[in-house]
Amino acid sequence: MKRRFFLRSCGAGAVLLAGGLSHELQAAIRRNPDKIKPIEGSWFEFQHHNMAEGKYWDATLKSFTAKQWEMKVKETADCGIRYLVLLDVAINGKTFYPSSLQPQHEMGCDDPLETILSAADKYGVDFFISNDYFGDYKNPYFLMTDPEINKLRLKGMNEIAEKYAHHKSFYGWYYPNETGITGYYDDFFIDYVNASSAEAAKLTPKAKTLIAPYGTRNVKADDQFTRQLEKLNVDFIAYQDEIGVEKTQVEESAGYFEQLYRVHKKASRARLWADVEIFRFEGEIYQSALLPAPAERIVRQLEAVSPFVEKILVYQYPGLLNKPGSQVFAGHPDSEILYKELYKHKVLNNK
């Protein structure tokens, strides 16, 4: 069922006409008809895993010095972002930090991971640190099931914890390997998440854990899915809204997240967040550069998920958002326009 949420322009009445909402949510919307949750987090990266998609910022980020990385973290903190999610600590057989496990990428900074965590300590940002991609990210099934890769991942987590877990900004772990939800989570995905969380608990007992699955529109929010959520050992699940990859229309998104709200409430385990895609493609999906999406579309995306989720994260600040006049500009020129528009709508810099 398609439902359009005009929380700001039409008020609570339009939302209630959509039908199917729980009494609790209807009451919440009546109390706050104009409420859009601010953007509180974003993915973050040293290099984009898909070269075509990172066309407008990869070369710039590769040359960033330690000072520039610090300034970029400060820029995100200044716009009200509290959480950053590091997409990967390694890719294409090389790491983004000094490692005994794989050679290191040549960057303009000797240890980007140390640099961003030190900056996050200073500016009050909490980081979820990735525990992958120590193998080919394009083959997630292999990465999640191969015994040797699993051993390498756990070694990587141990190495990262030893080097960086002392930072107060080391808030948690992010598990980037994904398979699409086709009604339910794959069993091997649950095993991968739970094995990662078991190791995280040994290494960093206070650290939180995060996943961001896709296939949101395909979730069967029934008892079987509830049982899977109860089994899944993770603190936060930020489901992708899949607007940017054109799998879901904005007017459908609220319906999917309302179903997730209900099933997460029933499972009473992982907390429900949103991963809102603020990009569009320059050309063919997955084969061309990511561009900032129109602000009007993004605001409607935020409106759609706000009644149902605890926090909203976006994919992603690097490359798609830049503060006007930024001294560490990286990305498409329209990223400044998008920043100004989202600031105007009070979803950025909402401190």
N, C-alpha and C positions, 0 to 999 in steps of 0.2 A: 504493500500500500504506500503510495507516494504522499508525502506530507510536506507542506512548505511552512517554514517558521519565519514569520515577520515580527520578531519580538519587539523591535524598536519602532517600526513604522505603523504596525497595526495593533500592538498591545496584546494583552493576554487573551482577549476574546478570539482572535484569529488562531492562536495556538490551540485553544480548547476545541475549536471547530474541527481540528484535525482528527480528533477522536482517538480512543485507545490508550490514553495516558492514565497512569495510576492516579488515584485521588491525592496521594502525597505530592506527586509532581505538579498536578493541577494547582494545588494550594501554593506550592513554592512559586510557580509562574505568576499566579495572581498577586503574590506579595512583591515580586520583583519583575514586572513585565518588561522592563528595559535593560535587564541585566545581561551583559555579555562578559564572560570571564576573560581576563587579560591573558596575554601570552606570557607564560611563566618559564618556559624552557624551550630549548632548541637543540637539534643535533649540531655537531661540531666536527670538523675534520682537518687533517693536515693535507691530504690529497683525496680527491673524489675517486671512488673505486671504478666508476665508469668514465673513461676518458672523454667520450663524446659529450656526456652530460656536464662535465666540469670544464668545458671549453673556456668559459669566461673568467675563471678564477684559479685554476690549478697552477699555472705558471707563476702567478703572483704569490700564492701561498708558499710555493716551493722555495722562493727566494726570501721569505720573511726571516728577519733576524729575531733574536730573543726579545729585543725591545719592541719590535713590531707585534710579536705574538702577545706580549703583555698588554699592549695598547688595544689589540683586538678583543681580548678578554674584558678589559675595562669598558670598552664600547658596548659590549653586550650587557654587562652589569648595569651600566648607566641607563639603559633603556628598560630596565625592570626585569630582565631575565635572571632568574634565580638558579635554574638548573641547566647544565650543559651535558649533552650525551655524546661522548667521543665514539664516532662510528667504528673505527678500527685502530688497532695498535700495530698492525702489520698488514702488508698486502704484497702480492706478487713475489713472495719469497724473501721479503725484506721488512725490517721493523722500522718504526718511527722513534725508537729510543735505543740506546746502547744495549745490546743483547748478546748473550753467549749462545743463543739458539739459532739465530739467522743473521746475515749481514744487515747493515743499516742503510736506509735510504740516504742519499746525499741531499741535504737541505741547507738552507741558509742559517740554520740554528743547530748546534751540536746535540741538544737534547730537548726537542720540542715538548715532550711529555712533562719533563721537570719544569719547563718554563711556564706552561699553561696552568699547571697545578699550583705553582708558586704565586702566579698572578691571581688565580682564583682564591687562594688563601687571603690575599691582600684585599680583594674587592668583594668578598662575600658571596662567591658563586659555589654551588655544590656540583661536583662532577660525577657522572656515572662513567666509569672507565670500561671500555670494551675488553673482552677476553678473546678476541679473534681479529683478523683473518690470517691465521698462520698457514693456510692453504688456499686453494682456488675458490674464491668467494662465489663463482658462478656455478659451483657444484655443491650446494648446501647439504644434500643428502649424504654425499661422501664425507664432508667435513663433520657431520654429526654422528656418523656411524663407523668410520674407519678407526680401528684401534690405535694405530700409530699417530694419527692426527689428534685423537683424543688425549693421548699421552703428551703430545707436544703442547696442546692447549693448556693442560694442567701445569706443565712446566712453566709455560708462559705466565700463567696466573701467579705462580709462586715467585717468579722473578719480578713481576710487576709489583706484587705486594711487598716484597723485600725492599725494592728501590723506592716506592712511592706511597705506600699506605700510611706513612707518618703524616702526610699532609692532611690538615683539617678539612680541606676541600674534597678529599677522596671520600665521597658520600656513598658510593655504591658501584655495582658492576652492571654492565649492559651486555646482553648476549645477542649479537647481531645476526647469527644464522637463523634463517627463517624458511618455513614451507608454508604455502598458502593453506588457509583453513578451507576445507571442502566439507562443510557441515560440522566437522569436528577436528580437533588437533590430531596430527599423526602421533602414534605411540612413540616413535623414535625421537620426535621433537620433545615430547614430555620427558623422556629419558635424558636427552641432552641438557635440557634446562635444569632438571633435578640434580644431575651429576655436577653441573657447573655451580649450582647453589650449595651443594654439599661441600665442595672445595672452598667456595667463598666463605662459608661459615667457619671453616677451620682457619683460614688465613686472616680474615677480617670479620670477626663475629658481629660487629655493630653495623656493618655495611648493608645497605639496601640493594635490591635486585630489580632489574627492569627488562622487559621484552616489549617488542612493538610488532606484533604479527600483522600480516595482510590476509586478504580473504574475508574481510569484515562483513561484507554483504552476504556471505555464504553461511554464516553461523546459524546453526540450528539450536536455538535457545531453549533446549529441553532438558530433561533430567540427565541424559547421558552427558551433555555438555557441562551441566552443573557438576557432575561427578569428576569430569576432567579438571575443572577449575579447582575443585577440592584437592585433587591429587597434585596439581602443579605448584611447585615450591618456588614462588616468586612474589615479591612485594607489590609491584606495579605492572599493569599491562596497559600500554598505550596503543590502542588499535589504530591502524592507519585508516584515515577517512577515504582514501583512494580517489579523491577528486582530481588531483594533479595527473594521475596516470589514466584518467578517463574510464575507470571501471565503475564509478558511481556518480550519479548526478547529485548536485547539492540538495535538491528537494527530497531526495531519498535518504540522505544521511541521518537525519533525526530519527527516522524509524528504526534504523539499524542500531543506533546507539541507545535508543530507549529499550530495545530488546536486551542489549548488553547490560544496561543498568539493572534490569529486573533479575537477570540470571546471576550477575555478580552479587547482588544483594542476597540472593538465595544461598549462594555458595559461601559467602562471608569469609573470603580469604584474600585474594589479590584485589587491590584497589584499582578502580577504573579511571584511566587517564585517556587522553586523545592525542593522536599524532596527526596534526592537520597539515596537509600538503599545500604549501604556498607557492607552488611553481606551476608552470605550464611548459610544454616542449616547443622548441623552435621549429621543429619539423616532425619527423616520425618518432613515435613514442619509443623510448629507451635507446634510440639510435641518434639522437640529436641533443643539442645543448638545452639545459634547464634555464628558463627565464622567469623573472618575477611575474606572478599572476596578477590580474587586475585586483585592486584593493576591494572593489565592490563584491567580487566573488568571495574573497577571503573573509570579509566581514560576515557574509551569509553563512559561510562554513562555520565560523565561530558561534554564530547565533544557533545553528542547528545542534551543535554538540553541547553547548553550555549548560542546559538544564540537567544533563545526565552524567557528566564527568566531574571528577574532583579537580583536575588540573589539565591545562591545555599546553602541549608542546607543539612546536612546528618543525617541519622539515623544509628549509633550514635557514638559519641566519647567515652562515658563510656563503657568499656569492649572490644571495637573493635579497639581503638587506644590508644597507650601509648608511650610517648616519651622514646626513648632508655635510660636506666638507671634511669627511673622515681623512685623517692622515695615514690610515692603513686601509685604504679602499681596495676591495677585492671583489670583482663580480661584474655583472651587467650594469650599464649606466642607469637603467630603470630601477635599480635597487634603491637608489636614493629617493626616487618618487614614491615607491612603495613604502619606505620607512616613514616619509612625511604623511602619507595618507593614513597609515595605521596609527601613527602618533595622534593625528587629528581625531581619529575614532576612539582614542583613549584605551587602546588595547596594547600599545607599547608605552613605555615610560610610565607605567601605572603604579607608582610607588606610594 
